[in-house]
Amino acid sequence: MPWYALKTIVRREFYVRDEIEALGHECFTPIEVRRPRRRRGGKRRMEVAYPRLPGYVFGQFEDIPWLRLTAINGLLGFVRKCVDGVMVPAPIPWQQIEAARALSTFEVIEQPDSGGLPALGAGQAVRIVDGPFAGIKTTVSPTLDGHYKALVDFLGKAHEVNFEREQLEQA
């Protein structure tokens, strides 16, 4: 069965995913579990799941149940392509689905240790050496939590992805 990317309203990804799964279809959204900063007077920090690709959910459909899907609040539609002048849902290649699944992190992200590697500066050219985007050249900028963020082309659109220092090397 082919996989499709579905566009959602941002921050409605989990609701749309749950509704599609309730219809009996396989569906996922890559997540990142983070522990946000404490608010003033807060005693605990809870772990929170955030979508790694905001606004997208991936679903597997044999025959697309159009009427049932249009009833889901927060679902905007499919990522489409033009075939003979008609816009049709674009099946996603298996390799991109595996890359999207690999984006999910289930461990809590804490302050990372650079492992003795030199820090990278904002706008520095790097090559990704580990993970689903290995081999891609891009530029990075450091984040406050010690990670690096970079724009990576995925599904025909640039997405901001966080990387650890060990996943990058200077280009």
Summary of the structure (lengths in Angstrom):
residues: 171
radius of gyration: 18.2
end to end distance: 38.8
largest distance: 59.7
contacts: 433
relative contact order: 0.18
helix: 16%
strand: 40%
